[in-house]
Amino acid sequence: MSSGKGYVFAIADGSAFYIPDAVHIERDDELFLFADDEQAAQAAERDGVRLIYGMEHVPDGVYVDTPENREVIQKNLETYPEYKKVADAPQTGDMIRGFEL
């Protein structure tokens, strides 16, 4: 269901990127107010939604920051360790051997 703000709170299952059962922000594909999920998450943050930063093996600014969500994320990183690779992989803007990705 659309929030009208261009982003939605979502829970993924079977995603190659999103940790299963963890609440995260995605672009509202009905409205297309943002180019991607990252921009949608930034908008949610401007609206006061707290997002997780600095949690090991978790990409910054993606998941909603609540104690319950942190617990789900930690449990599922143990259950599905392949998701640790997502956050630990080089991201656009990272520098590798002097070259920006």
trRosetta pair geometry for C-beta under 8 A, 3 or more apart (Angstrom, degrees):
i j d omega theta_ij theta_ji phi_ij phi_ji
1 8 7.7 145 72 -127 49 124
2 8 7.1 -88 -122 -77 39 113
2 28 5.4 84 -131 -163 83 135
2 30 5.0 -85 -79 63 124 139
2 31 6.2 118 -145 -34 126 109
3 6 7.7 -65 71 27 101 32
3 7 6.5 -23 45 76 136 53
3 8 5.7 173 -12 -95 109 65
3 9 7.9 89 -57 -3 135 78
3 28 6.4 -136 31 -73 86 141
4 31 7.4 130 -133 -75 29 149
5 28 7.4 124 70 -12 57 140
5 33 7.7 -116 144 49 36 157
5 43 6.8 171 153 137 100 122
5 44 7.6 102 120 -90 133 69
5 47 6.6 13 -168 -69 150 160
6 27 6.8 -39 164 -150 75 70
6 28 5.3 -150 -166 30 24 111
6 31 5.3 -116 -104 98 60 136
6 32 7.9 -54 -139 91 89 12
6 33 3.1 -78 -113 56 124 132
6 34 5.3 108 162 -16 121 98
6 40 6.0 -148 129 -120 88 90
6 43 5.9 -10 81 101 120 165
7 25 5.2 1 179 -170 128 103
7 26 6.7 155 -157 80 76 35
7 27 6.2 -61 -105 -113 68 32
7 28 5.7 -127 -80 -24 11 91
7 33 8.0 -87 -35 61 65 115
7 34 7.0 20 -67 9 89 140
7 40 3.7 142 -97 -178 106 102
7 41 7.0 145 -135 -66 147 36
7 43 5.7 169 -20 76 130 114
7 44 4.9 -96 90 -56 157 106
8 25 7.4 149 75 -152 37 57
8 26 5.6 -23 61 65 87 86
8 27 7.8 16 18 112 84 16
8 28 5.0 110 -28 -86 97 83
9 23 5.7 -5 -175 -167 101 105
9 24 7.7 149 -155 75 56 27
9 25 6.6 -40 -101 -96 51 60
9 64 6.7 13 -133 -45 107 142
10 18 7.6 -50 107 -145 110 166
10 23 7.3 143 71 -151 34 55
10 24 5.8 -37 67 69 85 75
10 25 7.2 107 20 -136 91 13
10 26 4.5 9 3 6 143 120
11 21 5.9 8 -167 -139 113 31
11 22 6.9 161 -131 66 76 27
11 23 5.8 -38 -78 -90 86 57
11 24 7.7 128 -93 20 39 76
12 15 3.9 -9 164 -13 140 132
12 17 7.8 1 105 73 174 74
12 18 3.6 93 31 89 149 134
12 19 7.6 113 62 66 108 30
12 20 6.5 -102 96 -107 74 45
12 22 7.6 -16 37 53 86 74
12 24 7.1 -15 -7 34 106 122
13 20 5.5 58 -115 -135 60 94
13 21 7.1 51 -83 -53 87 64
14 20 7.6 69 -24 -97 37 104
15 18 4.0 28 81 43 153 90
15 20 7.5 172 33 -76 88 63
16 86 7.9 150 143 -91 64 122
17 86 5.7 133 -142 -141 57 142
18 22 6.8 -154 175 62 87 101
18 24 5.6 -134 -135 25 117 151
18 62 7.8 -159 -111 162 81 126
19 22 4.3 35 83 9 103 135
19 24 7.9 124 40 -41 81 128
19 58 7.5 -41 -23 -116 142 92
19 63 7.4 -9 36 -83 117 135
19 72 7.8 138 121 127 118 90
19 73 5.5 73 101 -128 160 75
19 76 5.1 126 176 101 105 132
19 77 6.7 -36 -129 -63 135 76
19 80 7.3 163 -143 72 77 126
19 83 4.9 90 -98 -175 84 158
20 76 5.3 -162 60 -149 85 143
20 80 6.5 96 12 3 114 154
21 72 5.2 -127 115 -174 104 125
21 76 6.1 172 48 -62 106 145
22 63 5.4 -36 155 -128 120 125
22 69 5.9 88 -153 -164 79 88
22 72 5.2 169 -91 109 72 116
22 73 4.9 62 -106 -79 135 83
22 76 6.6 -126 -39 39 106 146
23 63 6.6 102 82 -161 57 78
23 64 4.5 -32 107 32 108 122
23 66 7.5 22 52 24 132 118
23 69 5.1 -81 38 -108 99 125
23 72 7.9 84 -1 59 76 149
24 37 8.0 25 140 -179 113 128
24 41 7.7 -39 176 -96 82 119
24 62 5.2 -15 -145 153 117 80
24 63 4.8 -57 -95 -100 85 59
24 64 6.6 -154 -97 -11 29 78
25 37 6.7 145 109 -173 73 86
25 40 5.6 -167 148 117 105 97
25 41 4.0 138 78 -98 132 77
25 44 4.7 -133 -121 9 149 157
25 49 6.9 114 -73 115 131 154
25 51 7.2 -58 -2 -97 125 119
25 62 7.0 -149 39 -167 83 42
25 64 7.0 114 -41 -57 85 85
26 29 7.9 -24 139 -30 110 91
26 37 4.9 -43 -132 -119 58 107
26 40 6.2 21 149 89 22 152
27 32 7.3 43 162 -113 120 42
27 33 7.7 -168 -156 53 93 69
27 34 4.9 -137 -118 70 109 106
27 35 7.8 -118 -97 81 150 24
27 36 6.1 -130 -37 173 137 19
27 37 5.2 -109 -15 -83 87 51
27 39 7.2 36 -86 68 110 89
27 40 4.1 -162 -83 -42 62 143
28 31 4.5 31 100 27 115 107
28 32 7.7 -106 91 -35 70 32
28 33 6.9 27 54 18 103 100
28 40 7.1 155 -3 -130 66 135
29 32 6.7 31 -153 -64 40 76
33 40 7.8 105 75 -100 90 88
33 43 7.7 52 109 -71 118 174
34 37 7.9 113 108 -84 128 14
34 39 3.8 -176 -169 101 116 114
34 40 4.4 -177 57 -63 156 74
34 43 6.3 -130 -71 -10 137 136
35 39 5.3 81 41 7 81 149
36 39 5.5 100 55 12 67 98
36 40 7.1 -123 107 -3 39 94
37 40 5.3 -57 -148 39 36 116
37 41 6.2 40 154 -23 69 103
37 62 7.7 38 137 -133 117 88
38 41 5.8 -52 -149 33 30 111
38 42 6.7 31 151 -19 62 103
38 61 7.4 56 -146 115 76 119
39 42 5.5 -51 -150 34 36 114
39 43 6.6 37 151 -20 65 103
40 43 5.6 -53 -152 34 34 112
40 44 6.5 36 149 -20 66 103
41 44 5.5 -49 -148 34 35 113
41 45 6.4 39 151 -21 64 104
41 51 6.3 73 -179 -96 107 154
41 61 5.4 116 132 156 133 87
41 62 6.1 -60 -112 -111 161 39
42 45 5.6 -52 -151 34 32 115
42 46 6.6 36 149 -20 63 102
42 61 7.1 17 -75 -179 68 131
43 46 5.6 -50 -150 34 35 113
43 47 6.5 31 150 -15 64 106
44 47 5.6 -60 -154 40 34 111
44 49 4.0 -27 156 38 95 141
44 51 7.3 99 95 -55 111 115
45 48 7.8 141 -176 4 30 8
45 49 5.8 -82 -84 67 38 82
45 50 7.8 73 -125 -110 76 21
45 51 5.5 -54 -87 -2 108 120
45 61 6.9 -40 -54 -143 145 96
49 64 6.4 -71 179 -119 107 92
50 64 6.9 78 80 -165 66 64
50 65 4.1 -80 127 54 100 113
50 66 7.7 120 77 -57 114 62
51 60 7.7 87 128 173 113 58
51 61 4.9 58 124 -133 146 44
51 62 6.8 125 -167 34 120 22
51 63 6.5 125 -157 72 77 40
51 64 6.4 -64 -105 -106 58 33
51 65 5.6 113 175 -21 7 102
52 55 5.1 -22 170 0 121 128
52 58 5.9 -28 118 128 134 138
52 60 7.2 -133 107 -133 65 46
52 61 7.7 -132 68 -48 53 20
52 62 7.2 -40 55 55 95 67
52 63 4.6 -4 20 73 122 96
52 64 7.4 41 -20 92 91 13
52 65 4.6 150 -66 -85 65 90
52 69 7.5 -139 -45 111 126 119
52 70 6.9 147 -103 -88 132 89
52 73 7.6 -11 -41 -14 175 170
53 60 4.6 39 -123 -140 74 100
53 61 6.5 31 -81 -47 90 68
53 65 8.0 -33 4 -75 66 135
54 60 7.1 50 -31 -99 46 103
55 58 4.0 2 88 42 106 131
55 70 6.9 -150 -113 -131 148 97
55 73 7.0 44 140 115 151 147
57 77 5.6 110 104 -146 138 141
57 83 7.3 89 158 111 110 78
57 84 4.0 -45 -147 -132 128 81
57 87 4.9 130 -177 57 38 134
57 88 6.3 -26 -118 -41 68 101
58 62 7.3 -146 169 51 84 114
58 63 6.4 -57 -176 15 123 133
58 73 6.0 26 -96 175 134 141
58 77 7.6 -83 -64 -71 90 139
58 87 5.3 -56 -58 -87 2 157
59 62 4.7 53 87 -10 103 136
59 63 8.0 121 66 -10 75 92
59 86 6.6 -70 -35 126 113 97
59 87 4.5 -147 -52 -110 64 85
59 91 7.6 118 -131 -81 111 138
63 69 6.0 173 164 156 110 128
63 73 6.3 54 -178 -78 170 139
64 69 5.4 171 82 -56 83 172
65 69 6.9 -138 -130 68 15 129
65 70 7.2 33 -149 -53 60 103
66 69 4.5 89 53 8 86 103
66 70 6.9 -151 86 -6 44 85
67 70 5.7 -55 -148 36 31 113
67 71 6.4 34 153 -22 64 106
68 71 5.7 -55 -153 34 31 113
68 72 6.5 31 151 -18 65 104
69 72 5.6 -50 -147 35 36 112
69 73 6.2 38 153 -20 66 105
70 73 5.7 -53 -146 37 31 113
70 74 6.3 31 156 -19 65 106
71 74 5.9 -54 -145 36 29 109
71 75 6.3 28 156 -17 63 109
72 75 5.9 -58 -148 39 28 110
72 76 6.1 14 160 -9 65 113
73 76 6.1 -66 -144 44 25 101
73 77 6.2 28 158 -23 65 107
74 77 5.9 -53 -146 32 28 111
74 78 6.8 25 154 -15 60 104
75 78 6.0 -63 -161 36 31 109
75 79 6.3 22 148 -13 68 112
76 79 5.1 -51 -135 44 42 111
76 80 5.5 -9 173 28 77 105
76 83 6.9 17 130 31 95 154
77 80 6.9 -67 -119 67 22 70
77 81 6.7 58 172 -107 60 49
77 83 5.9 -110 -111 76 68 112
77 84 5.8 87 -159 -66 102 90
78 81 7.1 6 -146 -69 21 82
80 83 5.2 56 112 -8 103 109
81 84 5.4 -24 -174 4 65 118
82 85 5.9 -37 -173 15 53 116
83 86 5.5 -31 -165 10 56 118
83 87 7.7 42 150 -5 70 95
84 87 6.6 -62 -163 41 41 100
84 88 6.0 22 151 -7 73 122
85 88 5.7 -70 -137 51 32 105
85 89 5.9 49 160 -45 70 99
86 89 6.2 -47 -154 11 23 113
90 94 4.5 -140 -161 71 87 149
90 96 5.9 -24 -118 -51 153 128
90 101 5.5 137 145 -37 118 159
91 94 5.2 108 55 -25 63 113
91 101 6.9 158 105 77 29 137
92 101 5.3 -126 -119 109 39 96
93 100 6.3 -20 -143 -167 29 105
93 101 6.6 -39 21 64 25 84
94 100 7.3 152 79 -148 31 60
94 101 5.1 14 55 18 80 120
95 98 6.6 5 -177 -113 105 13
95 99 6.8 147 -154 70 64 30
95 100 5.6 -37 -94 -89 69 62
95 101 7.7 -147 -83 -6 22 79
96 99 5.9 -32 69 63 70 84
96 101 6.4 51 7 -49 109 101
